[in-house]
Amino acid sequence: MNDKFLYNNKVLRERRRDLRNNATEAEQILWQHLKNSKLDGCKFVRQYSIGPYILDFYCPKLRLGIELDGSYHNAQNTVLYDKDRTEYLKTVNIKTIRFWNDAIIKSTNEVLKIIRKHLEGGTPS
């Protein structure tokens, strides 16, 4: 893919805006902890597109994407789509971590601990 369109492709601008304006409860909760570099001074952006995909949250400095999944991610076609997305992002040197929406809502502090491990370059247990 042409590098000119790799990051925040203008074609996806309206879709990114729509996703920001209609954030899920889990996205809203996590964004409160990520915005304004609140989490260990790392800058995150929301609904950032890379190639044909839009990441829920992205830290450009660390090339780390965070995806939040609802129950619809259990569907077979969505599982395959998520796998393809993760593989594509690996090809452009972006690591992606995923969390279920319920984990964000019910165990926010545990999720933040896992994200911090990734920010530190460690591998969570």
Secondary structure by P-SEA (a helix, b strand, c coil): cccccccccccaaaaaaaaaaaccaaaaaaaaaccccccccbbbbccccccccccccccccccbbbbbbccccccaaaaaaaaaaaaaaaaabbbbbbbccccccccaaaaaaaaaaaaaccccc
